[in-house]
Amino acid sequence: MRIPRLKEKYQKEVSKKLLDEFKVGNFLDVPKVEKVVINAGIGDTQKNKESFEKIKNDIAAIAGQAPSIRKARVSVASFSLRKGAVVGLKVTLRGNKMYDFLDKLFSVVLPRLRDFRGVKRNSFDKDGNYTLGIVEHHVFPEIDISKSLPRGLEVTIVTKSNNVSQAFRLLELLGMPFEKQREGQNSQLI
């Protein structure tokens, strides 16, 4: 069975560095990536079945598995939204698929963004999960620009860590291209 390159890097290098840096007593307490969640809002495609199918196929190609359909829980008249209407697509990746996706994201997709200087350092929540917004999903190599509609994505990397600094160091060692810290900039993450 093939082991993803990023998973092998985590097991052989990153986990040992984190164990030493954070003086974790138990190897099971070392920070790690638990899952990756990909979300896409598609509320504007309610009336067009063809564009909905195109977006659904694009998300499936990007993630490597079929997305689940998310429906509205309540009706909101000001948004012309009815309860039960399709409003989004969601994919949760774990295991080898998660590591393959992260490897592709870090080494292929993010460097393809226009004027890319690194991802923001302050997009962590209090639990150490990182959320990244991608304006157009055309930067993924699986997407044919001529056959798809431009669509934004939200990628959330859920980590098992005790704090934000551990999660930041984990993603940094895995190869996430964070923006360079400018001189005089506050070194605090949040």
C-alpha positions as CSV (number, residue, x, y, z in Angstrom):
1,M,0.0,0.0,0.0
2,R,1.3,3.4,-1.0
3,I,2.0,5.9,1.8
4,P,1.5,9.6,0.9
5,R,4.6,11.6,0.8
6,L,3.4,14.2,3.4
7,K,2.2,11.4,5.8
8,E,5.7,9.8,5.6
9,K,7.3,13.2,6.2
10,Y,5.0,13.7,9.3
11,Q,5.8,10.2,10.7
12,K,9.6,10.4,10.1
13,E,10.5,14.0,10.7
14,V,7.8,16.4,11.8
15,S,6.4,14.4,14.7
16,K,9.9,13.9,16.2
17,K,10.7,17.6,15.9
18,L,7.4,18.6,17.5
19,L,8.0,16.0,20.3
20,D,11.3,17.7,21.1
21,E,10.2,21.3,20.7
22,F,7.1,21.2,22.8
23,K,8.4,18.7,25.4
24,V,5.4,16.5,25.0
25,G,5.4,13.6,27.5
26,N,3.4,11.2,25.4
27,F,3.9,10.5,21.7
28,L,0.1,10.5,21.3
29,D,-0.1,14.1,22.4
30,V,2.0,15.4,19.5
31,P,0.0,17.8,17.3
32,K,-1.3,16.3,14.1
33,V,-3.8,17.0,11.4
34,E,-7.1,15.2,12.0
35,K,-9.1,16.1,8.9
36,V,-9.5,18.6,6.1
37,V,-13.0,20.0,5.3
38,I,-13.7,21.6,2.0
39,N,-16.8,23.8,1.7
40,A,-18.4,25.6,-1.3
41,G,-21.5,27.7,-1.2
42,I,-23.8,27.1,-4.1
43,G,-27.0,29.0,-3.2
44,D,-26.9,31.0,-6.4
45,T,-27.2,27.8,-8.5
46,Q,-30.6,26.8,-7.2
47,K,-32.4,27.5,-10.4
48,N,-29.7,26.1,-12.8
49,K,-29.4,22.3,-12.4
50,E,-26.6,22.2,-15.0
51,S,-24.3,24.6,-13.2
52,F,-25.0,22.8,-9.9
53,E,-23.8,19.5,-11.5
54,K,-20.7,21.1,-12.9
55,I,-19.7,22.5,-9.5
56,K,-20.5,19.2,-7.8
57,N,-18.2,17.4,-10.3
58,D,-15.4,20.0,-9.9
59,I,-15.5,19.6,-6.1
60,A,-15.4,15.8,-6.5
61,A,-12.4,16.1,-8.8
62,I,-10.6,18.4,-6.4
63,A,-11.2,16.3,-3.3
64,G,-11.1,12.8,-4.8
65,Q,-14.5,11.9,-3.4
66,A,-18.1,12.9,-3.8
67,P,-19.3,15.9,-1.8
68,S,-22.3,15.8,0.5
69,I,-25.1,18.2,-0.2
70,R,-25.8,20.8,2.5
71,K,-29.4,22.1,2.9
72,A,-30.8,25.2,4.6
73,R,-32.1,24.4,8.1
74,V,-34.4,27.5,8.3
75,S,-36.2,29.7,5.8
76,V,-34.9,33.3,5.5
77,A,-37.3,35.5,3.5
78,S,-34.8,38.3,2.9
79,F,-32.5,35.9,1.1
80,S,-35.3,34.1,-0.8
81,L,-34.2,31.0,1.0
82,R,-36.5,28.1,1.9
83,K,-35.9,25.4,4.4
84,G,-34.5,22.4,2.7
85,A,-33.0,24.3,-0.3
86,V,-29.5,23.2,-1.3
87,V,-27.0,25.9,-0.2
88,G,-23.6,24.2,-0.2
89,L,-21.3,21.2,-0.8
90,K,-19.0,19.7,1.8
91,V,-16.2,17.2,1.7
92,T,-14.4,15.8,4.7
93,L,-11.0,14.2,4.0
94,R,-9.2,11.9,6.4
95,G,-6.3,9.5,6.2
96,N,-4.3,9.1,3.0
97,K,-6.7,11.3,0.9
98,M,-6.2,14.1,3.4
99,Y,-2.4,13.9,3.2
100,D,-2.6,13.7,-0.6
101,F,-4.8,16.8,-0.8
102,L,-2.6,18.8,1.6
103,D,0.5,17.9,-0.4
104,K,-1.2,19.1,-3.6
105,L,-2.5,22.3,-1.8
106,F,0.9,23.2,-0.3
107,S,3.2,22.4,-3.3
108,V,1.0,23.0,-6.4
109,V,-2.2,25.0,-5.7
110,L,-1.0,27.8,-3.4
111,P,2.1,28.7,-5.5
112,R,-0.2,29.0,-8.6
113,L,-2.2,31.8,-7.0
114,R,-1.6,35.2,-8.6
115,D,0.7,37.5,-6.6
116,F,1.1,34.8,-3.9
117,R,3.3,35.8,-1.0
118,G,2.2,33.2,1.5
119,V,-0.9,32.5,3.5
120,K,-1.9,34.6,6.4
121,R,-0.6,33.6,9.8
122,N,-3.6,34.8,11.7
123,S,-6.3,32.5,10.2
124,F,-6.3,30.1,13.2
125,D,-9.2,29.8,15.5
126,K,-8.7,29.3,19.3
127,D,-8.5,25.5,18.9
128,G,-5.7,25.6,16.4
129,N,-7.7,24.9,13.2
130,Y,-6.7,26.8,10.1
131,T,-9.2,28.2,7.6
132,L,-8.1,29.2,4.1
133,G,-10.3,30.8,1.5
134,I,-9.6,30.3,-2.2
135,V,-11.3,32.8,-4.5
136,E,-11.4,30.7,-7.6
137,H,-11.1,26.9,-7.7
138,H,-9.4,27.1,-11.2
139,V,-6.0,26.9,-9.5
140,F,-6.5,23.2,-8.9
141,P,-4.9,21.2,-11.7
142,E,-7.9,18.9,-12.1
143,I,-10.2,21.7,-13.2
144,D,-10.6,22.5,-16.9
145,I,-11.1,26.3,-17.0
146,S,-13.1,26.2,-20.3
147,K,-15.7,23.7,-18.9
148,S,-16.3,25.1,-15.4
149,L,-17.7,28.1,-13.6
150,P,-15.5,30.2,-11.3
151,R,-16.3,29.2,-7.7
152,G,-14.8,30.0,-4.3
153,L,-13.8,27.4,-1.8
154,E,-13.1,27.3,1.9
155,V,-10.5,24.8,3.2
156,T,-10.4,24.1,6.9
157,I,-7.5,22.1,8.3
158,V,-8.5,20.6,11.6
159,T,-5.6,19.9,13.9
160,K,-5.3,18.1,17.2
161,S,-3.2,20.5,19.2
162,N,-3.3,22.2,22.5
163,N,-2.8,25.7,21.3
164,V,-2.4,27.9,18.2
165,S,1.4,28.0,18.3
166,Q,1.6,24.2,18.2
167,A,-0.8,24.1,15.2
168,F,1.2,26.8,13.4
169,R,4.5,25.0,13.9
170,L,2.8,21.7,12.7
171,L,1.6,23.3,9.5
172,E,4.9,25.1,9.0
173,L,6.9,21.9,9.3
174,L,4.5,20.1,6.9
175,G,5.3,22.8,4.3
176,M,2.4,25.3,4.4
177,P,3.8,28.5,2.8
178,F,3.1,31.1,5.4
179,E,3.8,34.8,4.6
180,K,7.1,36.1,5.7
181,Q,7.1,38.2,8.9
182,R,8.0,41.8,8.3
183,E,10.3,43.7,10.5
184,G,8.5,45.3,13.4
185,Q,5.5,43.1,12.9
186,N,4.0,41.6,16.0
187,S,5.1,37.9,16.3
188,Q,1.9,36.9,18.0
189,L,-0.3,34.6,15.9
190,I,-3.7,35.9,17.0
